[in-house]
Amino acid sequence: MIHRTTFALDADTVRRLRTLASRWRVSQAEVVRRALSRAEGLPDPPSPDVLDRLRRYHAASSGNPASADAYLAQARADRKRWRGP
């Protein structure tokens, strides 16, 4: 079964898609199918845990973990104050 789909792509992506299709001597749809097959085989990226990343950033810096935790506590308190009750 064939499903027709429309994509809105920027000019550079269209150029790259056409270049690959020409180089591989396949349709643009085949380029997309191959890219999807390859992407499915890649590991999932880690979930963006911003708080964890900030902790790691502070731990790797010249500061100490206690000051990083104090900074995070202050940021949480500020956020609660900005958002209200």
N, CA, C and O atoms as a Maestro MAE file, in Angstrom:
{
 s_m_m2io_version
 :::
 2.0.0
}

f_m_ct {
 s_m_title
 :::
 protein
 m_atom[340] {
  # First column is atom index #
  i_m_mmod_type
  r_m_x_coord
  r_m_y_coord
  r_m_z_coord
  i_m_residue_number
  s_m_chain_name
  s_m_pdb_residue_name
  s_m_pdb_atom_name
  i_m_atomic_number
  :::
  1 25 0.841 -1.173 0.000 1 A "MET " " N  " 7
  2 3 0.000 0.000 0.000 1 A "MET " " CA " 6
  3 2 0.892 1.244 0.000 1 A "MET " " C  " 6
  4 15 1.879 1.302 0.733 1 A "MET " " O  " 8
  5 25 0.554 2.207 -0.798 2 A "ILE " " N  " 7
  6 3 1.310 3.453 -0.914 2 A "ILE " " CA " 6
  7 2 0.587 4.550 -0.146 2 A "ILE " " C  " 6
  8 15 -0.628 4.706 -0.262 2 A "ILE " " O  " 8
  9 25 1.345 5.308 0.640 3 A "HIS " " N  " 7
  10 3 0.807 6.466 1.356 3 A "HIS " " CA " 6
  11 2 1.518 7.702 0.825 3 A "HIS " " C  " 6
  12 15 2.743 7.799 0.897 3 A "HIS " " O  " 8
  13 25 0.779 8.611 0.313 4 A "ARG " " N  " 7
  14 3 1.364 9.862 -0.174 4 A "ARG " " CA " 6
  15 2 1.415 10.850 0.976 4 A "ARG " " C  " 6
  16 15 0.442 11.022 1.710 4 A "ARG " " O  " 8
  17 25 2.557 11.495 1.122 5 A "THR " " N  " 7
  18 3 2.767 12.438 2.211 5 A "THR " " CA " 6
  19 2 3.428 13.689 1.659 5 A "THR " " C  " 6
  20 15 4.228 13.628 0.725 5 A "THR " " O  " 8
  21 25 3.084 14.812 2.247 6 A "THR " " N  " 7
  22 3 3.688 16.079 1.856 6 A "THR " " CA " 6
  23 2 4.543 16.593 3.004 6 A "THR " " C  " 6
  24 15 4.113 16.595 4.158 6 A "THR " " O  " 8
  25 25 5.760 17.029 2.680 7 A "PHE " " N  " 7
  26 3 6.668 17.585 3.668 7 A "PHE " " CA " 6
  27 2 6.980 19.032 3.289 7 A "PHE " " C  " 6
  28 15 7.010 19.381 2.109 7 A "PHE " " O  " 8
  29 25 7.203 19.840 4.266 8 A "ALA " " N  " 7
  30 3 7.706 21.194 4.039 8 A "ALA " " CA " 6
  31 2 9.179 21.185 4.434 8 A "ALA " " C  " 6
  32 15 9.513 21.098 5.616 8 A "ALA " " O  " 8
  33 25 10.044 21.275 3.452 9 A "LEU " " N  " 7
  34 3 11.493 21.215 3.697 9 A "LEU " " CA " 6
  35 2 12.148 22.513 3.263 9 A "LEU " " C  " 6
  36 15 11.712 23.156 2.308 9 A "LEU " " O  " 8
  37 25 13.199 22.889 3.977 10 A "ASP " " N  " 7
  38 3 13.940 24.087 3.584 10 A "ASP " " CA " 6
  39 2 14.761 23.771 2.333 10 A "ASP " " C  " 6
  40 15 14.951 22.608 1.979 10 A "ASP " " O  " 8
  41 25 15.236 24.810 1.680 11 A "ALA " " N  " 7
  42 3 15.928 24.664 0.398 11 A "ALA " " CA " 6
  43 2 17.166 23.775 0.497 11 A "ALA " " C  " 6
  44 15 17.423 22.974 -0.402 11 A "ALA " " O  " 8
  45 25 17.938 23.906 1.582 12 A "ASP " " N  " 7
  46 3 19.151 23.104 1.715 12 A "ASP " " CA " 6
  47 2 18.816 21.622 1.868 12 A "ASP " " C  " 6
  48 15 19.511 20.773 1.311 12 A "ASP " " O  " 8
  49 25 17.761 21.304 2.617 13 A "THR " " N  " 7
  50 3 17.369 19.903 2.788 13 A "THR " " CA " 6
  51 2 16.891 19.311 1.468 13 A "THR " " C  " 6
  52 15 17.205 18.163 1.154 13 A "THR " " O  " 8
  53 25 16.132 20.086 0.691 14 A "VAL " " N  " 7
  54 3 15.679 19.619 -0.624 14 A "VAL " " CA " 6
  55 2 16.883 19.363 -1.529 14 A "VAL " " C  " 6
  56 15 16.928 18.359 -2.240 14 A "VAL " " O  " 8
  57 25 17.855 20.270 -1.500 15 A "ARG " " N  " 7
  58 3 19.064 20.085 -2.300 15 A "ARG " " CA " 6
  59 2 19.785 18.801 -1.908 15 A "ARG " " C  " 6
  60 15 20.211 18.031 -2.770 15 A "ARG " " O  " 8
  61 25 19.921 18.574 -0.599 16 A "ARG " " N  " 7
  62 3 20.607 17.374 -0.116 16 A "ARG " " CA " 6
  63 2 19.838 16.109 -0.492 16 A "ARG " " C  " 6
  64 15 20.439 15.106 -0.878 16 A "ARG " " O  " 8
  65 25 18.519 16.155 -0.381 17 A "LEU " " N  " 7
  66 3 17.676 15.009 -0.743 17 A "LEU " " CA " 6
  67 2 17.837 14.681 -2.223 17 A "LEU " " C  " 6
  68 15 18.012 13.520 -2.592 17 A "LEU " " O  " 8
  69 25 17.779 15.699 -3.064 18 A "ARG " " N  " 7
  70 3 17.936 15.485 -4.512 18 A "ARG " " CA " 6
  71 2 19.333 14.986 -4.858 18 A "ARG " " C  " 6
  72 15 19.496 14.134 -5.732 18 A "ARG " " O  " 8
  73 25 20.337 15.517 -4.171 19 A "THR " " N  " 7
  74 3 21.711 15.079 -4.424 19 A "THR " " CA " 6
  75 2 21.878 13.596 -4.091 19 A "THR " " C  " 6
  76 15 22.469 12.841 -4.864 19 A "THR " " O  " 8
  77 25 21.348 13.184 -2.926 20 A "LEU " " N  " 7
  78 3 21.450 11.764 -2.561 20 A "LEU " " CA " 6
  79 2 20.680 10.880 -3.533 20 A "LEU " " C  " 6
  80 15 21.165 9.822 -3.936 20 A "LEU " " O  " 8
  81 25 19.494 11.310 -3.906 21 A "ALA " " N  " 7
  82 3 18.700 10.522 -4.855 21 A "ALA " " CA " 6
  83 2 19.455 10.351 -6.165 21 A "ALA " " C  " 6
  84 15 19.465 9.263 -6.741 21 A "ALA " " O  " 8
  85 25 20.078 11.406 -6.630 22 A "SER " " N  " 7
  86 3 20.845 11.335 -7.872 22 A "SER " " CA " 6
  87 2 22.079 10.451 -7.711 22 A "SER " " C  " 6
  88 15 22.379 9.625 -8.573 22 A "SER " " O  " 8
  89 25 22.785 10.632 -6.609 23 A "ARG " " N  " 7
  90 3 24.011 9.855 -6.377 23 A "ARG " " CA " 6
  91 2 23.708 8.369 -6.230 23 A "ARG " " C  " 6
  92 15 24.441 7.525 -6.746 23 A "ARG " " O  " 8
  93 25 22.617 8.052 -5.519 24 A "TRP " " N  " 7
  94 3 22.252 6.653 -5.304 24 A "TRP " " CA " 6
  95 2 21.426 6.078 -6.454 24 A "TRP " " C  " 6
  96 15 21.194 4.872 -6.527 24 A "TRP " " O  " 8
  97 25 20.986 6.965 -7.354 25 A "ARG " " N  " 7
  98 3 20.150 6.564 -8.496 25 A "ARG " " CA " 6
  99 2 18.854 5.888 -8.035 25 A "ARG " " C  " 6
  100 15 18.456 4.835 -8.532 25 A "ARG " " O  " 8
  101 25 18.221 6.544 -7.065 26 A "VAL " " N  " 7
  102 3 16.927 6.084 -6.544 26 A "VAL " " CA " 6
  103 2 16.007 7.297 -6.436 26 A "VAL " " C  " 6
  104 15 16.437 8.432 -6.642 26 A "VAL " " O  " 8
  105 25 14.751 7.051 -6.114 27 A "SER " " N  " 7
  106 3 13.800 8.151 -5.938 27 A "SER " " CA " 6
  107 2 14.063 8.868 -4.621 27 A "SER " " C  " 6
  108 15 14.752 8.355 -3.740 27 A "SER " " O  " 8
  109 25 13.504 10.055 -4.508 28 A "GLN " " N  " 7
  110 3 13.614 10.787 -3.256 28 A "GLN " " CA " 6
  111 2 12.903 10.021 -2.138 28 A "GLN " " C  " 6
  112 15 13.355 10.038 -0.993 28 A "GLN " " O  " 8
  113 25 11.808 9.359 -2.458 29 A "ALA " " N  " 7
  114 3 11.101 8.555 -1.462 29 A "ALA " " CA " 6
  115 2 11.990 7.428 -0.944 29 A "ALA " " C  " 6
  116 15 11.957 7.102 0.243 29 A "ALA " " O  " 8
  117 25 12.785 6.833 -1.837 30 A "GLU " " N  " 7
  118 3 13.695 5.763 -1.411 30 A "GLU " " CA " 6
  119 2 14.782 6.306 -0.500 30 A "GLU " " C  " 6
  120 15 15.196 5.625 0.438 30 A "GLU " " O  " 8
  121 25 15.250 7.519 -0.758 31 A "VAL " " N  " 7
  122 3 16.233 8.143 0.130 31 A "VAL " " CA " 6
  123 2 15.641 8.287 1.529 31 A "VAL " " C  " 6
  124 15 16.302 7.994 2.525 31 A "VAL " " O  " 8
  125 25 14.386 8.743 1.596 32 A "VAL " " N  " 7
  126 3 13.718 8.905 2.893 32 A "VAL " " CA " 6
  127 2 13.565 7.549 3.571 32 A "VAL " " C  " 6
  128 15 13.831 7.422 4.767 32 A "VAL " " O  " 8
  129 25 13.134 6.523 2.812 33 A "ARG " " N  " 7
  130 3 12.976 5.180 3.402 33 A "ARG " " CA " 6
  131 2 14.298 4.670 3.969 33 A "ARG " " C  " 6
  132 15 14.332 4.130 5.074 33 A "ARG " " O  " 8
  133 25 15.384 4.839 3.218 34 A "ARG " " N  " 7
  134 3 16.696 4.380 3.688 34 A "ARG " " CA " 6
  135 2 17.146 5.155 4.932 34 A "ARG " " C  " 6
  136 15 17.701 4.580 5.868 34 A "ARG " " O  " 8
  137 25 16.900 6.448 4.925 35 A "ALA " " N  " 7
  138 3 17.281 7.256 6.088 35 A "ALA " " CA " 6
  139 2 16.508 6.822 7.324 35 A "ALA " " C  " 6
  140 15 17.072 6.744 8.415 35 A "ALA " " O  " 8
  141 25 15.216 6.539 7.158 36 A "LEU " " N  " 7
  142 3 14.404 6.072 8.284 36 A "LEU " " CA " 6
  143 2 14.894 4.722 8.791 36 A "LEU " " C  " 6
  144 15 14.995 4.515 10.000 36 A "LEU " " O  " 8
  145 25 15.198 3.807 7.885 37 A "SER " " N  " 7
  146 3 15.694 2.491 8.296 37 A "SER " " CA " 6
  147 2 16.984 2.623 9.083 37 A "SER " " C  " 6
  148 15 17.178 1.956 10.099 37 A "SER " " O  " 8
  149 25 17.864 3.489 8.605 38 A "ARG " " N  " 7
  150 3 19.136 3.671 9.310 38 A "ARG " " CA " 6
  151 2 18.924 4.337 10.672 38 A "ARG " " C  " 6
  152 15 19.544 3.946 11.661 38 A "ARG " " O  " 8
  153 25 18.052 5.335 10.719 39 A "ALA " " N  " 7
  154 3 17.801 6.053 11.976 39 A "ALA " " CA " 6
  155 2 17.177 5.138 13.021 39 A "ALA " " C  " 6
  156 15 17.446 5.286 14.213 39 A "ALA " " O  " 8
  157 25 16.349 4.199 12.588 40 A "GLU " " N  " 7
  158 3 15.730 3.263 13.543 40 A "GLU " " CA " 6
  159 2 16.771 2.395 14.235 40 A "GLU " " C  " 6
  160 15 16.548 1.939 15.357 40 A "GLU " " O  " 8
  161 25 17.889 2.163 13.589 41 A "GLY " " N  " 7
  162 3 18.934 1.329 14.170 41 A "GLY " " CA " 6
  163 2 19.823 2.060 15.167 41 A "GLY " " C  " 6
  164 15 20.629 1.435 15.856 41 A "GLY " " O  " 8
  165 25 19.682 3.374 15.247 42 A "LEU " " N  " 7
  166 3 20.497 4.148 16.183 42 A "LEU " " CA " 6
  167 2 19.919 4.059 17.585 42 A "LEU " " C  " 6
  168 15 18.711 3.888 17.746 42 A "LEU " " O  " 8
  169 25 20.765 4.172 18.601 43 A "PRO " " N  " 7
  170 3 20.244 4.159 19.974 43 A "PRO " " CA " 6
  171 2 19.428 5.424 20.240 43 A "PRO " " C  " 6
  172 15 19.679 6.474 19.649 43 A "PRO " " O  " 8
  173 25 18.459 5.308 21.128 44 A "ASP " " N  " 7
  174 3 17.655 6.463 21.501 44 A "ASP " " CA " 6
  175 2 18.528 7.473 22.235 44 A "ASP " " C  " 6
  176 15 19.358 7.096 23.061 44 A "ASP " " O  " 8
  177 25 18.342 8.749 21.937 45 A "PRO " " N  " 7
  178 3 19.118 9.752 22.668 45 A "PRO " " CA " 6
  179 2 18.656 9.817 24.112 45 A "PRO " " C  " 6
  180 15 17.500 9.514 24.407 45 A "PRO " " O  " 8
  181 25 19.535 10.204 25.004 46 A "PRO " " N  " 7
  182 3 19.119 10.310 26.405 46 A "PRO " " CA " 6
  183 2 18.053 11.388 26.552 46 A "PRO " " C  " 6
  184 15 18.051 12.383 25.827 46 A "PRO " " O  " 8
  185 25 17.158 11.173 27.493 47 A "SER " " N  " 7
  186 3 16.113 12.167 27.699 47 A "SER " " CA " 6
  187 2 16.748 13.429 28.274 47 A "SER " " C  " 6
  188 15 17.691 13.354 29.063 47 A "SER " " O  " 8
  189 25 16.233 14.576 27.879 48 A "PRO " " N  " 7
  190 3 16.845 15.829 28.338 48 A "PRO " " CA " 6
  191 2 16.453 16.153 29.773 48 A "PRO " " C  " 6
  192 15 15.453 16.828 30.015 48 A "PRO " " O  " 8
  193 25 17.237 15.674 30.712 49 A "ASP " " N  " 7
  194 3 17.001 15.981 32.117 49 A "ASP " " CA " 6
  195 2 17.830 17.209 32.452 49 A "ASP " " C  " 6
  196 15 19.011 17.104 32.784 49 A "ASP " " O  " 8
  197 25 17.206 18.362 32.364 50 A "VAL " " N  " 7
  198 3 17.910 19.622 32.522 50 A "VAL " " CA " 6
  199 2 18.542 19.740 33.899 50 A "VAL " " C  " 6
  200 15 19.671 20.211 34.026 50 A "VAL " " O  " 8
  201 25 17.829 19.318 34.920 51 A "LEU " " N  " 7
  202 3 18.353 19.414 36.274 51 A "LEU " " CA " 6
  203 2 19.609 18.554 36.425 51 A "LEU " " C  " 6
  204 15 20.590 18.981 37.033 51 A "LEU " " O  " 8
  205 25 19.572 17.350 35.874 52 A "ASP " " N  " 7
  206 3 20.736 16.470 35.944 52 A "ASP " " CA " 6
  207 2 21.910 17.075 35.180 52 A "ASP " " C  " 6
  208 15 23.045 17.026 35.654 52 A "ASP " " O  " 8
  209 25 21.652 17.643 34.007 53 A "ARG " " N  " 7
  210 3 22.717 18.267 33.233 53 A "ARG " " CA " 6
  211 2 23.323 19.446 33.984 53 A "ARG " " C  " 6
  212 15 24.539 19.637 33.966 53 A "ARG " " O  " 8
  213 25 22.483 20.233 34.641 54 A "LEU " " N  " 7
  214 3 22.992 21.372 35.406 54 A "LEU " " CA " 6
  215 2 23.851 20.891 36.571 54 A "LEU " " C  " 6
  216 15 24.896 21.476 36.855 54 A "LEU " " O  " 8
  217 25 23.413 19.824 37.250 55 A "ARG " " N  " 7
  218 3 24.212 19.263 38.347 55 A "ARG " " CA " 6
  219 2 25.570 18.784 37.840 55 A "ARG " " C  " 6
  220 15 26.595 19.032 38.474 55 A "ARG " " O  " 8
  221 25 25.575 18.095 36.693 56 A "ARG " " N  " 7
  222 3 26.837 17.619 36.135 56 A "ARG " " CA " 6
  223 2 27.734 18.781 35.721 56 A "ARG " " C  " 6
  224 15 28.951 18.722 35.897 56 A "ARG " " O  " 8
  225 25 27.140 19.827 35.176 57 A "TYR " " N  " 7
  226 3 27.911 21.004 34.794 57 A "TYR " " CA " 6
  227 2 28.581 21.623 36.017 57 A "TYR " " C  " 6
  228 15 29.768 21.946 35.994 57 A "TYR " " O  " 8
  229 25 27.803 21.782 37.079 58 A "HIS " " N  " 7
  230 3 28.370 22.365 38.297 58 A "HIS " " CA " 6
  231 2 29.420 21.449 38.927 58 A "HIS " " C  " 6
  232 15 30.428 21.923 39.452 58 A "HIS " " O  " 8
  233 25 29.183 20.152 38.876 59 A "ALA " " N  " 7
  234 3 30.141 19.205 39.451 59 A "ALA " " CA " 6
  235 2 31.464 19.235 38.684 59 A "ALA " " C  " 6
  236 15 32.531 19.061 39.271 59 A "ALA " " O  " 8
  237 25 31.388 19.456 37.380 60 A "ALA " " N  " 7
  238 3 32.598 19.477 36.566 60 A "ALA " " CA " 6
  239 2 33.315 20.820 36.645 60 A "ALA " " C  " 6
  240 15 34.474 20.928 36.245 60 A "ALA " " O  " 8
  241 25 32.645 21.826 37.150 61 A "SER " " N  " 7
  242 3 33.267 23.152 37.222 61 A "SER " " CA " 6
  243 2 34.150 23.246 38.458 61 A "SER " " C  " 6
  244 15 34.282 22.289 39.222 61 A "SER " " O  " 8
  245 25 34.745 24.407 38.637 62 A "SER " " N  " 7
  246 3 35.630 24.593 39.779 62 A "SER " " CA " 6
  247 2 34.863 24.766 41.085 62 A "SER " " C  " 6
  248 15 35.455 24.733 42.164 62 A "SER " " O  " 8
  249 25 33.546 24.951 40.989 63 A "GLY " " N  " 7
  250 3 32.723 25.085 42.190 63 A "GLY " " CA " 6
  251 2 32.559 23.749 42.896 63 A "GLY " " C  " 6
  252 15 33.017 22.716 42.408 63 A "GLY " " O  " 8
  253 25 31.909 23.777 44.032 64 A "ASN " " N  " 7
  254 3 31.702 22.511 44.742 64 A "ASN " " CA " 6
  255 2 30.223 22.115 44.678 64 A "ASN " " C  " 6
  256 15 29.371 22.972 44.444 64 A "ASN " " O  " 8
  257 25 29.907 20.840 44.880 65 A "PRO " " N  " 7
  258 3 28.524 20.367 44.780 65 A "PRO " " CA " 6
  259 2 27.569 21.086 45.742 65 A "PRO " " C  " 6
  260 15 26.398 21.279 45.414 65 A "PRO " " O  " 8
  261 25 28.050 21.480 46.908 66 A "ALA " " N  " 7
  262 3 27.172 22.163 47.863 66 A "ALA " " CA " 6
  263 2 26.705 23.504 47.299 66 A "ALA " " C  " 6
  264 15 25.539 23.867 47.451 66 A "ALA " " O  " 8
  265 25 27.609 24.241 46.650 67 A "SER " " N  " 7
  266 3 27.192 25.523 46.087 67 A "SER " " CA " 6
  267 2 26.268 25.316 44.890 67 A "SER " " C  " 6
  268 15 25.368 26.122 44.657 67 A "SER " " O  " 8
  269 25 26.481 24.247 44.131 68 A "ALA " " N  " 7
  270 3 25.577 23.933 43.023 68 A "ALA " " CA " 6
  271 2 24.188 23.612 43.552 68 A "ALA " " C  " 6
  272 15 23.194 24.078 42.996 68 A "ALA " " O  " 8
  273 25 24.105 22.820 44.622 69 A "ASP " " N  " 7
  274 3 22.808 22.494 45.218 69 A "ASP " " CA " 6
  275 2 22.138 23.745 45.776 69 A "ASP " " C  " 6
  276 15 20.918 23.887 45.682 69 A "ASP " " O  " 8
  277 25 22.912 24.643 46.350 70 A "ALA " " N  " 7
  278 3 22.345 25.896 46.863 70 A "ALA " " CA " 6
  279 2 21.793 26.736 45.719 70 A "ALA " " C  " 6
  280 15 20.729 27.343 45.841 70 A "ALA " " O  " 8
  281 25 22.521 26.766 44.611 71 A "TYR " " N  " 7
  282 3 22.058 27.503 43.437 71 A "TYR " " CA " 6
  283 2 20.743 26.911 42.925 71 A "TYR " " C  " 6
  284 15 19.809 27.648 42.613 71 A "TYR " " O  " 8
  285 25 20.674 25.594 42.842 72 A "LEU " " N  " 7
  286 3 19.453 24.940 42.371 72 A "LEU " " CA " 6
  287 2 18.282 25.200 43.313 72 A "LEU " " C  " 6
  288 15 17.158 25.422 42.861 72 A "LEU " " O  " 8
  289 25 18.537 25.173 44.610 73 A "ALA " " N  " 7
  290 3 17.485 25.459 45.583 73 A "ALA " " CA " 6
  291 2 16.986 26.891 45.415 73 A "ALA " " C  " 6
  292 15 15.783 27.140 45.491 73 A "ALA " " O  " 8
  293 25 17.898 27.829 45.187 74 A "GLN " " N  " 7
  294 3 17.494 29.224 44.979 74 A "GLN " " CA " 6
  295 2 16.688 29.361 43.693 74 A "GLN " " C  " 6
  296 15 15.696 30.088 43.655 74 A "GLN " " O  " 8
  297 25 17.109 28.668 42.646 75 A "ALA " " N  " 7
  298 3 16.375 28.726 41.372 75 A "ALA " " CA " 6
  299 2 14.969 28.168 41.533 75 A "ALA " " C  " 6
  300 15 14.018 28.728 40.989 75 A "ALA " " O  " 8
  301 25 14.822 27.064 42.279 76 A "ARG " " N  " 7
  302 3 13.485 26.506 42.533 76 A "ARG " " CA " 6
  303 2 12.615 27.498 43.298 76 A "ARG " " C  " 6
  304 15 11.448 27.700 42.960 76 A "ARG " " O  " 8
  305 25 13.190 28.116 44.331 77 A "ALA " " N  " 7
  306 3 12.437 29.082 45.134 77 A "ALA " " CA " 6
  307 2 12.017 30.282 44.280 77 A "ALA " " C  " 6
  308 15 10.883 30.750 44.378 77 A "ALA " " O  " 8
  309 25 12.925 30.772 43.450 78 A "ASP " " N  " 7
  310 3 12.590 31.890 42.565 78 A "ASP " " CA " 6
  311 2 11.479 31.514 41.601 78 A "ASP " " C  " 6
  312 15 10.561 32.302 41.371 78 A "ASP " " O  " 8
  313 25 11.556 30.305 41.033 79 A "ARG " " N  " 7
  314 3 10.535 29.853 40.094 79 A "ARG " " CA " 6
  315 2 9.171 29.785 40.763 79 A "ARG " " C  " 6
  316 15 8.170 30.205 40.182 79 A "ARG " " O  " 8
  317 25 9.128 29.255 41.991 80 A "LYS " " N  " 7
  318 3 7.853 29.191 42.722 80 A "LYS " " CA " 6
  319 2 7.306 30.580 42.987 80 A "LYS " " C  " 6
  320 15 6.101 30.807 42.877 80 A "LYS " " O  " 8
  321 25 8.182 31.512 43.335 81 A "ARG " " N  " 7
  322 3 7.751 32.872 43.615 81 A "ARG " " CA " 6
  323 2 7.216 33.531 42.329 81 A "ARG " " C  " 6
  324 15 6.220 34.253 42.382 81 A "ARG " " O  " 8
  325 25 7.858 33.295 41.191 82 A "TRP " " N  " 7
  326 3 7.422 33.889 39.923 82 A "TRP " " CA " 6
  327 2 6.086 33.310 39.482 82 A "TRP " " C  " 6
  328 15 5.239 34.031 38.955 82 A "TRP " " O  " 8
  329 25 5.899 32.036 39.691 83 A "ARG " " N  " 7
  330 3 4.661 31.386 39.252 83 A "ARG " " CA " 6
  331 2 3.493 31.664 40.176 83 A "ARG " " C  " 6
  332 15 2.334 31.554 39.776 83 A "ARG " " O  " 8
  333 25 3.789 32.012 41.375 84 A "GLY " " N  " 7
  334 3 2.728 32.258 42.347 84 A "GLY " " CA " 6
  335 2 2.293 30.980 43.037 84 A "GLY " " C  " 6
  336 15 2.850 29.911 42.788 84 A "GLY " " O  " 8
  337 25 1.289 31.091 43.913 85 A "PRO " " N  " 7
  338 3 0.863 29.927 44.704 85 A "PRO " " CA " 6
  339 2 0.213 28.838 43.896 85 A "PRO " " C  " 6
  340 15 -0.185 27.812 44.449 85 A "PRO " " O  " 8
  :::
 }
 m_bond[339] {
  # First column is bond index #
  i_m_from
  i_m_to
  i_m_order
  :::
  1 1 2 1
  2 2 3 1
  3 3 4 2
  4 3 5 1
  5 5 6 1
  6 6 7 1
  7 7 8 2
  8 7 9 1
  9 9 10 1
  10 10 11 1
  11 11 12 2
  12 11 13 1
  13 13 14 1
  14 14 15 1
  15 15 16 2
  16 15 17 1
  17 17 18 1
  18 18 19 1
  19 19 20 2
  20 19 21 1
  21 21 22 1
  22 22 23 1
  23 23 24 2
  24 23 25 1
  25 25 26 1
  26 26 27 1
  27 27 28 2
  28 27 29 1
  29 29 30 1
  30 30 31 1
  31 31 32 2
  32 31 33 1
  33 33 34 1
  34 34 35 1
  35 35 36 2
  36 35 37 1
  37 37 38 1
  38 38 39 1
  39 39 40 2
  40 39 41 1
  41 41 42 1
  42 42 43 1
  43 43 44 2
  44 43 45 1
  45 45 46 1
  46 46 47 1
  47 47 48 2
  48 47 49 1
  49 49 50 1
  50 50 51 1
  51 51 52 2
  52 51 53 1
  53 53 54 1
  54 54 55 1
  55 55 56 2
  56 55 57 1
  57 57 58 1
  58 58 59 1
  59 59 60 2
  60 59 61 1
  61 61 62 1
  62 62 63 1
  63 63 64 2
  64 63 65 1
  65 65 66 1
  66 66 67 1
  67 67 68 2
  68 67 69 1
  69 69 70 1
  70 70 71 1
  71 71 72 2
  72 71 73 1
  73 73 74 1
  74 74 75 1
  75 75 76 2
  76 75 77 1
  77 77 78 1
  78 78 79 1
  79 79 80 2
  80 79 81 1
  81 81 82 1
  82 82 83 1
  83 83 84 2
  84 83 85 1
  85 85 86 1
  86 86 87 1
  87 87 88 2
  88 87 89 1
  89 89 90 1
  90 90 91 1
  91 91 92 2
  92 91 93 1
  93 93 94 1
  94 94 95 1
  95 95 96 2
  96 95 97 1
  97 97 98 1
  98 98 99 1
  99 99 100 2
  100 99 101 1
  101 101 102 1
  102 102 103 1
  103 103 104 2
  104 103 105 1
  105 105 106 1
  106 106 107 1
  107 107 108 2
  108 107 109 1
  109 109 110 1
  110 110 111 1
  111 111 112 2
  112 111 113 1
  113 113 114 1
  114 114 115 1
  115 115 116 2
  116 115 117 1
  117 117 118 1
  118 118 119 1
  119 119 120 2
  120 119 121 1
  121 121 122 1
  122 122 123 1
  123 123 124 2
  124 123 125 1
  125 125 126 1
  126 126 127 1
  127 127 128 2
  128 127 129 1
  129 129 130 1
  130 130 131 1
  131 131 132 2
  132 131 133 1
  133 133 134 1
  134 134 135 1
  135 135 136 2
  136 135 137 1
  137 137 138 1
  138 138 139 1
  139 139 140 2
  140 139 141 1
  141 141 142 1
  142 142 143 1
  143 143 144 2
  144 143 145 1
  145 145 146 1
  146 146 147 1
  147 147 148 2
  148 147 149 1
  149 149 150 1
  150 150 151 1
  151 151 152 2
  152 151 153 1
  153 153 154 1
  154 154 155 1
  155 155 156 2
  156 155 157 1
  157 157 158 1
  158 158 159 1
  159 159 160 2
  160 159 161 1
  161 161 162 1
  162 162 163 1
  163 163 164 2
  164 163 165 1
  165 165 166 1
  166 166 167 1
  167 167 168 2
  168 167 169 1
  169 169 170 1
  170 170 171 1
  171 171 172 2
  172 171 173 1
  173 173 174 1
  174 174 175 1
  175 175 176 2
  176 175 177 1
  177 177 178 1
  178 178 179 1
  179 179 180 2
  180 179 181 1
  181 181 182 1
  182 182 183 1
  183 183 184 2
  184 183 185 1
  185 185 186 1
  186 186 187 1
  187 187 188 2
  188 187 189 1
  189 189 190 1
  190 190 191 1
  191 191 192 2
  192 191 193 1
  193 193 194 1
  194 194 195 1
  195 195 196 2
  196 195 197 1
  197 197 198 1
  198 198 199 1
  199 199 200 2
  200 199 201 1
  201 201 202 1
  202 202 203 1
  203 203 204 2
  204 203 205 1
  205 205 206 1
  206 206 207 1
  207 207 208 2
  208 207 209 1
  209 209 210 1
  210 210 211 1
  211 211 212 2
  212 211 213 1
  213 213 214 1
  214 214 215 1
  215 215 216 2
  216 215 217 1
  217 217 218 1
  218 218 219 1
  219 219 220 2
  220 219 221 1
  221 221 222 1
  222 222 223 1
  223 223 224 2
  224 223 225 1
  225 225 226 1
  226 226 227 1
  227 227 228 2
  228 227 229 1
  229 229 230 1
  230 230 231 1
  231 231 232 2
  232 231 233 1
  233 233 234 1
  234 234 235 1
  235 235 236 2
  236 235 237 1
  237 237 238 1
  238 238 239 1
  239 239 240 2
  240 239 241 1
  241 241 242 1
  242 242 243 1
  243 243 244 2
  244 243 245 1
  245 245 246 1
  246 246 247 1
  247 247 248 2
  248 247 249 1
  249 249 250 1
  250 250 251 1
  251 251 252 2
  252 251 253 1
  253 253 254 1
  254 254 255 1
  255 255 256 2
  256 255 257 1
  257 257 258 1
  258 258 259 1
  259 259 260 2
  260 259 261 1
  261 261 262 1
  262 262 263 1
  263 263 264 2
  264 263 265 1
  265 265 266 1
  266 266 267 1
  267 267 268 2
  268 267 269 1
  269 269 270 1
  270 270 271 1
  271 271 272 2
  272 271 273 1
  273 273 274 1
  274 274 275 1
  275 275 276 2
  276 275 277 1
  277 277 278 1
  278 278 279 1
  279 279 280 2
  280 279 281 1
  281 281 282 1
  282 282 283 1
  283 283 284 2
  284 283 285 1
  285 285 286 1
  286 286 287 1
  287 287 288 2
  288 287 289 1
  289 289 290 1
  290 290 291 1
  291 291 292 2
  292 291 293 1
  293 293 294 1
  294 294 295 1
  295 295 296 2
  296 295 297 1
  297 297 298 1
  298 298 299 1
  299 299 300 2
  300 299 301 1
  301 301 302 1
  302 302 303 1
  303 303 304 2
  304 303 305 1
  305 305 306 1
  306 306 307 1
  307 307 308 2
  308 307 309 1
  309 309 310 1
  310 310 311 1
  311 311 312 2
  312 311 313 1
  313 313 314 1
  314 314 315 1
  315 315 316 2
  316 315 317 1
  317 317 318 1
  318 318 319 1
  319 319 320 2
  320 319 321 1
  321 321 322 1
  322 322 323 1
  323 323 324 2
  324 323 325 1
  325 325 326 1
  326 326 327 1
  327 327 328 2
  328 327 329 1
  329 329 330 1
  330 330 331 1
  331 331 332 2
  332 331 333 1
  333 333 334 1
  334 334 335 1
  335 335 336 2
  336 335 337 1
  337 337 338 1
  338 338 339 1
  339 339 340 2
  :::
 }
}
